[in-house]
Amino acid sequence: MIDNVLRLVLVIPAALFTLTGVQWIVNPDGVASNFAMSVMEPAGLGSQIAHEAAYFLTMGVMIYVALFTRARHWFLAPALMLFLTAFV
């Protein structure tokens, strides 16, 4: 019972990270404003979109993999990424 509740709770951030990553690919201007960022000039635009999309898609996919395989070690990379983003 508690396992299913925890899995359901963890689907929410996985979906949000994945959706944000897709938004970086589809509508970079809209999602950048959500983070109080501006989209770079054409010279750095592709790199900015690729880095941000990869960051969020990687976290979302790793959480999904952890949930579906029930292998806890898949949670370590997204947790480390979030920790470093918050404190570095």
DSSP file (Angstrom, degrees, kcal/mol; ACC not computed):
  #  RESIDUE AA STRUCTURE BP1 BP2  ACC     N-H-->O    O-->H-N    N-H-->O    O-->H-N    TCO  KAPPA ALPHA  PHI   PSI    X-CA   Y-CA   Z-CA
    1    1 A M     >        0   0    0      0, 0.0     4,-1.9     0, 0.0     5,-0.2   0.000 360.0 360.0 360.0 -54.9    0.0    0.0    0.0
    2    2 A I  H  >  +     0   0    0      1,-0.2     4,-2.5     2,-0.2     5,-0.2   0.842 360.0  57.9 -64.7 -32.0    2.6    2.6    1.1
    3    3 A D  H  > S+     0   0    0      1,-0.2     4,-2.2     2,-0.2    -1,-0.2   0.910 106.9  47.1 -63.3 -42.5    4.8    1.5   -1.9
    4    4 A N  H  > S+     0   0    0      2,-0.2     4,-2.2     1,-0.2    -2,-0.2   0.870 111.4  50.8 -68.0 -36.8    2.0    2.3   -4.3
    5    5 A V  H  X S+     0   0    0     -4,-1.9     4,-2.4     2,-0.2    -2,-0.2   0.927 110.9  48.7 -65.8 -44.3    1.4    5.7   -2.7
    6    6 A L  H  X S+     0   0    0     -4,-2.5     4,-2.1     1,-0.2    -2,-0.2   0.901 110.9  50.4 -62.7 -41.2    5.1    6.6   -2.8
    7    7 A R  H  X S+     0   0    0     -4,-2.2     4,-1.1     2,-0.2    -1,-0.2   0.901 110.2  50.1 -63.2 -40.4    5.2    5.6   -6.5
    8    8 A L  H  X S+     0   0    0     -4,-2.2     4,-0.8     1,-0.2     3,-0.4   0.904 110.2  50.1 -64.7 -40.9    2.2    7.7   -7.2
    9    9 A V  H >< S+     0   0    0     -4,-2.4     3,-0.6     1,-0.2    -1,-0.2   0.879 109.9  51.0 -64.7 -37.3    3.8   10.7   -5.5
   10   10 A L  H 3X S+     0   0    0     -4,-2.1     4,-1.4     1,-0.2    -1,-0.2   0.674  97.1  67.6 -77.3 -16.9    7.0   10.2   -7.4
   11   11 A V  H 3X S+     0   0    0     -4,-1.1     4,-2.6    -3,-0.4    -1,-0.2   0.833  92.4  63.7 -67.6 -30.8    5.2   10.1  -10.8
   12   12 A I  H <X S+     0   0    0     -4,-0.8     4,-2.4    -3,-0.6    -2,-0.2   0.960 105.9  39.1 -62.7 -54.5    4.3   13.8  -10.3
   13   13 A P  H  > S+     0   0    0      0, 0.0     4,-3.0     0, 0.0     5,-0.3   0.885 114.9  55.3 -64.6 -33.9    7.9   15.2  -10.3
   14   14 A A  H  X S+     0   0    0     -4,-1.4     4,-2.3     1,-0.2    -2,-0.2   0.930 110.6  44.8 -61.3 -43.5    8.8   12.8  -13.1
   15   15 A A  H  X S+     0   0    0     -4,-2.6     4,-2.7     2,-0.2    -1,-0.2   0.903 114.1  49.4 -66.4 -40.7    6.0   14.1  -15.2
   16   16 A L  H  X S+     0   0    0     -4,-2.4     4,-2.4    -5,-0.2    -2,-0.2   0.915 112.3  47.0 -66.5 -42.5    6.8   17.7  -14.4
   17   17 A F  H  X S+     0   0    0     -4,-3.0     4,-2.2     2,-0.2    -2,-0.2   0.925 114.8  46.9 -63.9 -43.1   10.5   17.3  -15.3
   18   18 A T  H  X S+     0   0    0     -4,-2.3     4,-2.3    -5,-0.3    -2,-0.2   0.921 112.6  49.1 -65.4 -43.7    9.7   15.5  -18.5
   19   19 A L  H  X S+     0   0    0     -4,-2.7     4,-2.3     1,-0.2    -1,-0.2   0.901 110.6  50.7 -62.2 -41.0    7.1   18.1  -19.5
   20   20 A T  H  X S+     0   0    0     -4,-2.4     4,-1.9     2,-0.2    -1,-0.2   0.902 109.3  51.4 -64.5 -40.5    9.5   20.9  -18.8
   21   21 A G  H  X S+     0   0    0     -4,-2.2     4,-1.0     1,-0.2    -2,-0.2   0.909 110.7  47.6 -62.3 -42.0   12.1   19.3  -20.9
   22   22 A V  H  X S+     0   0    0     -4,-2.3     4,-2.6     1,-0.2     3,-0.4   0.885 108.6  55.4 -65.9 -37.9    9.7   18.9  -23.8
   23   23 A Q  H  X S+     0   0    0     -4,-2.3     4,-2.9     1,-0.2     8,-0.3   0.865 101.1  58.2 -63.4 -35.4    8.7   22.5  -23.4
   24   24 A W  H  < S+     0   0    0     -4,-1.9    -1,-0.2     1,-0.2    -2,-0.2   0.845 112.4  41.3 -62.0 -31.6   12.3   23.6  -23.7
   25   25 A I  H  < S+     0   0    0     -4,-1.0    -2,-0.2    -3,-0.4    -1,-0.2   0.899 125.1  33.8 -80.0 -42.3   12.3   21.9  -27.1
   26   26 A V  H  < S+     0   0    0     -4,-2.6    -3,-0.2     1,-0.2    -2,-0.2   0.904 136.4  10.8 -83.2 -44.8    8.9   23.1  -28.3
   27   27 A N     X  +     0   0    0     -4,-2.9     4,-1.9    -5,-0.2     5,-0.3  -0.613  62.5 166.9-139.6  74.7    8.6   26.6  -26.7
   28   28 A P  H  > S+     0   0    0      0, 0.0     4,-2.1     0, 0.0     5,-0.2   0.844  78.0  55.5 -63.4 -34.1   11.8   27.8  -25.3
   29   29 A D  H  > S+     0   0    0      1,-0.2     4,-1.5     2,-0.2     8,-0.1   0.924 109.2  46.9 -63.3 -43.5   10.6   31.4  -24.9
   30   30 A G  H  > S+     0   0    0      1,-0.2     4,-0.8     2,-0.2    -1,-0.2   0.913 116.1  42.1 -66.7 -44.2    7.6   30.4  -22.8
   31   31 A V  H  X S+     0   0    0     -4,-1.9     4,-0.8    -8,-0.3     3,-0.3   0.829 108.8  59.4 -75.7 -30.3    9.5   28.1  -20.4
   32   32 A A  H ><>S+     0   0    0     -4,-2.1     5,-2.8    -5,-0.3     3,-0.8   0.889 101.8  54.4 -63.8 -37.6   12.4   30.4  -20.0
   33   33 A S  H ><5S+     0   0    0     -4,-1.5     3,-1.2     1,-0.2    -1,-0.2   0.805  99.6  61.9 -67.1 -27.4   10.1   33.1  -18.7
   34   34 A N  H 3<5S+     0   0    0     -4,-0.8    -1,-0.2    -3,-0.3    -2,-0.2   0.794 108.9  42.4 -65.2 -27.3    8.9   30.6  -16.0
   35   35 A F  T <<5S-     0   0    0     -4,-0.8    -1,-0.2    -3,-0.8    -2,-0.2   0.201 117.9-111.3-102.4  13.8   12.5   30.4  -14.7
   36   36 A A  T < 5S+     0   0    0     -3,-1.2     2,-0.3     1,-0.2    -3,-0.2   0.869  77.5 131.3  56.4  39.2   13.1   34.2  -15.0
   37   37 A M      < -     0   0    0     -5,-2.8     2,-0.4    -6,-0.1    -1,-0.2  -0.795  52.5-136.1-114.5 158.6   15.5   33.6  -17.8
   38   38 A S        -     0   0    0     -2,-0.3     2,-0.3    -3,-0.1    -9,-0.0  -0.902  27.3-111.0-111.0 149.1   15.9   35.1  -21.2
   39   39 A V        -     0   0    0     -2,-0.4     6,-0.1     1,-0.1   -10,-0.0  -0.615  41.1-115.5 -77.3 134.7   16.5   33.1  -24.3
   40   40 A M        -     0   0    0     -2,-0.3    -1,-0.1     4,-0.2     5,-0.0  -0.066  34.1 -86.9 -66.2 167.7   20.0   33.7  -25.6
   41   41 A E    >>  -     0   0    0      1,-0.1     3,-1.3     3,-0.1     4,-1.2  -0.181  56.2 -86.2 -65.1 168.3   20.8   35.3  -28.9
   42   42 A P  H 3> S+     0   0    0      0, 0.0     4,-0.6     0, 0.0     3,-0.1   0.780 124.9  64.6 -53.0 -29.3   21.0   33.0  -31.9
   43   43 A A  H 34 S+     0   0    0      1,-0.2     4,-0.2     2,-0.1     3,-0.1   0.882 118.4  22.3 -64.8 -37.1   24.7   32.2  -31.2
   44   44 A G  H <> S+     0   0    0     -3,-1.3     4,-2.4     1,-0.1    -1,-0.2   0.378  97.6  96.7-109.7   3.7   23.9   30.4  -27.9
   45   45 A L  H  X S+     0   0    0     -4,-1.2     4,-2.6     1,-0.2     5,-0.2   0.919  83.9  48.1 -63.4 -46.8   20.3   29.5  -28.4
   46   46 A G  H  X S+     0   0    0     -4,-0.6     4,-2.4     1,-0.2    -1,-0.2   0.898 113.6  48.0 -62.2 -40.9   20.8   25.9  -29.6
   47   47 A S  H  > S+     0   0    0     -4,-0.2     4,-2.6     2,-0.2     5,-0.2   0.911 111.6  49.7 -66.7 -42.4   23.2   25.2  -26.7
   48   48 A Q  H  X S+     0   0    0     -4,-2.4     4,-2.4     2,-0.2     5,-0.3   0.930 113.4  45.8 -62.7 -45.8   20.8   26.7  -24.1
   49   49 A I  H  X S+     0   0    0     -4,-2.6     4,-2.6     1,-0.2     5,-0.3   0.927 114.3  48.6 -63.2 -45.1   17.9   24.7  -25.4
   50   50 A A  H  X S+     0   0    0     -4,-2.4     4,-2.3    -5,-0.2    -2,-0.2   0.915 113.5  45.9 -63.5 -43.8   19.9   21.5  -25.6
   51   51 A H  H  X S+     0   0    0     -4,-2.6     4,-2.2     2,-0.2    -2,-0.2   0.937 116.7  43.1 -66.7 -46.4   21.3   21.8  -22.1
   52   52 A E  H  X S+     0   0    0     -4,-2.4     4,-2.1    -5,-0.2     5,-0.2   0.919 115.9  47.8 -67.7 -42.8   18.1   22.8  -20.4
   53   53 A A  H  X S+     0   0    0     -4,-2.6     4,-2.7    -5,-0.3     5,-0.3   0.923 113.0  48.7 -63.8 -43.5   16.0   20.1  -22.2
   54   54 A A  H  X S+     0   0    0     -4,-2.3     4,-2.4    -5,-0.3     5,-0.2   0.892 109.2  54.1 -63.7 -39.5   18.6   17.4  -21.5
   55   55 A Y  H  X S+     0   0    0     -4,-2.2     4,-1.8    -5,-0.2    -2,-0.2   0.956 116.1  36.1 -58.8 -52.9   18.7   18.4  -17.8
   56   56 A F  H  X S+     0   0    0     -4,-2.1     4,-2.4     2,-0.2    -2,-0.2   0.893 117.7  50.2 -73.5 -39.9   15.0   18.1  -17.3
   57   57 A L  H  X S+     0   0    0     -4,-2.7     4,-2.7    -5,-0.2     5,-0.2   0.900 109.7  52.2 -65.3 -39.3   14.4   15.1  -19.6
   58   58 A T  H  X S+     0   0    0     -4,-2.4     4,-2.4    -5,-0.3     5,-0.2   0.930 110.9  46.8 -62.3 -45.4   17.2   13.2  -18.0
   59   59 A M  H  X S+     0   0    0     -4,-1.8     4,-1.9    -5,-0.2    -2,-0.2   0.933 114.6  46.9 -63.3 -44.5   15.8   13.7  -14.5
   60   60 A G  H  X S+     0   0    0     -4,-2.4     4,-2.2     1,-0.2    -2,-0.2   0.926 113.7  46.9 -63.2 -45.0   12.3   12.8  -15.6
   61   61 A V  H  X S+     0   0    0     -4,-2.7     4,-2.7     1,-0.2    -1,-0.2   0.897 110.8  52.2 -65.9 -40.6   13.4    9.6  -17.5
   62   62 A M  H  X S+     0   0    0     -4,-2.4     4,-2.3    -5,-0.2    -1,-0.2   0.880 109.6  49.3 -65.6 -35.9   15.6    8.4  -14.6
   63   63 A I  H  X S+     0   0    0     -4,-1.9     4,-2.3    -5,-0.2    -1,-0.2   0.922 111.4  49.5 -67.2 -42.3   12.8    8.8  -12.1
   64   64 A Y  H  X S+     0   0    0     -4,-2.2     4,-2.6     2,-0.2     5,-0.3   0.925 110.7  50.1 -60.4 -43.7   10.5    6.8  -14.5
   65   65 A V  H  X S+     0   0    0     -4,-2.7     4,-2.5     1,-0.2     6,-0.4   0.915 110.6  50.0 -61.3 -42.5   13.1    4.1  -14.9
   66   66 A A  H  X S+     0   0    0     -4,-2.3     4,-1.3     1,-0.2     5,-0.4   0.897 112.7  47.4 -62.5 -40.0   13.5    3.9  -11.1
   67   67 A L  H  < S+     0   0    0     -4,-2.3    -2,-0.2     1,-0.2    -1,-0.2   0.907 116.8  41.0 -68.8 -41.8    9.7    3.6  -10.7
   68   68 A F  H  < S+     0   0    0     -4,-2.6    -2,-0.2     1,-0.2    -1,-0.2   0.829 122.9  37.7 -80.4 -31.2    9.2    1.0  -13.3
   69   69 A T  H  < S-     0   0    0     -4,-2.5    -1,-0.2    -5,-0.3    -2,-0.2   0.629  95.9-137.1 -91.3 -13.9   12.2   -1.2  -12.5
   70   70 A R     <  +     0   0    0     -4,-1.3     2,-0.7    -5,-0.3    -3,-0.2   0.781  56.1 141.7  59.1  29.0   12.0   -0.7   -8.8
   71   71 A A    >   -     0   0    0     -5,-0.4     3,-1.6    -6,-0.4    -1,-0.2  -0.898  40.9-159.3-102.0 110.0   15.7   -0.2   -8.7
   72   72 A R  G >  S+     0   0    0     -2,-0.7     3,-2.2     1,-0.3     4,-0.4   0.753  81.2  74.8 -64.4 -26.7   16.5    2.5   -6.1
   73   73 A H  G >> S+     0   0    0      1,-0.3     3,-1.0     2,-0.2     4,-0.6   0.739  83.4  69.3 -62.8 -19.7   19.9    3.4   -7.5
   74   74 A W  G <4 S+     0   0    0     -3,-1.6    -1,-0.3     1,-0.2    -8,-0.2   0.698  91.6  61.1 -69.4 -17.6   18.2    5.1  -10.4
   75   75 A F  G <> S+     0   0    0     -3,-2.2     4,-2.0    -4,-0.2    -1,-0.2   0.690  87.8  75.0 -78.3 -18.4   17.0    7.8   -8.0
   76   76 A L  H <> S+     0   0    0     -3,-1.0     4,-2.6    -4,-0.4     5,-0.2   0.909  92.0  49.7 -65.5 -44.6   20.6    8.8   -7.1
   77   77 A A  H  X S+     0   0    0     -4,-0.6     4,-2.6     2,-0.2    -1,-0.2   0.940 113.4  44.2 -64.4 -48.1   21.5   10.7  -10.2
   78   78 A P  H  > S+     0   0    0      0, 0.0     4,-2.4     0, 0.0    -1,-0.2   0.897 114.5  51.3 -63.2 -36.5   18.3   12.9  -10.3
   79   79 A A  H  X S+     0   0    0     -4,-2.0     4,-2.4     2,-0.2    -2,-0.2   0.921 111.7  46.6 -64.7 -42.3   18.7   13.5   -6.5
   80   80 A L  H  X S+     0   0    0     -4,-2.6     4,-2.7     2,-0.2     5,-0.2   0.898 111.2  52.0 -65.7 -40.4   22.4   14.5   -7.0
   81   81 A M  H  X S+     0   0    0     -4,-2.6     4,-2.1     1,-0.2    -2,-0.2   0.921 112.3  45.3 -62.1 -43.8   21.4   16.8   -9.9
   82   82 A L  H  X S+     0   0    0     -4,-2.4     4,-2.1     2,-0.2    -2,-0.2   0.905 112.5  51.3 -66.2 -41.2   18.8   18.6   -7.9
   83   83 A F  H  X S+     0   0    0     -4,-2.4     4,-2.2     1,-0.2    -2,-0.2   0.941 112.5  45.3 -61.5 -48.0   21.1   18.9   -4.9
   84   84 A L  H  X S+     0   0    0     -4,-2.7     4,-1.7     1,-0.2    -1,-0.2   0.869 111.8  52.6 -65.8 -36.0   23.9   20.4   -7.0
   85   85 A T  H  < S+     0   0    0     -4,-2.1    -1,-0.2    -5,-0.2    -2,-0.2   0.893 114.2  43.0 -64.7 -38.6   21.5   22.7   -8.7
   86   86 A A  H  < S+     0   0    0     -4,-2.1    -2,-0.2     1,-0.2    -1,-0.2   0.838 125.9  28.3 -77.2 -33.6   20.1   24.0   -5.4
   87   87 A F  H  <        0   0    0     -4,-2.2    -2,-0.2    -5,-0.2    -3,-0.2   0.461 360.0 360.0-115.3  -0.8   23.4   24.4   -3.5
   88   88 A V     <        0   0    0     -4,-1.7    -3,-0.1    -5,-0.2    -1,-0.1   0.417 360.0 360.0-108.2 360.0   26.1   25.1   -6.0
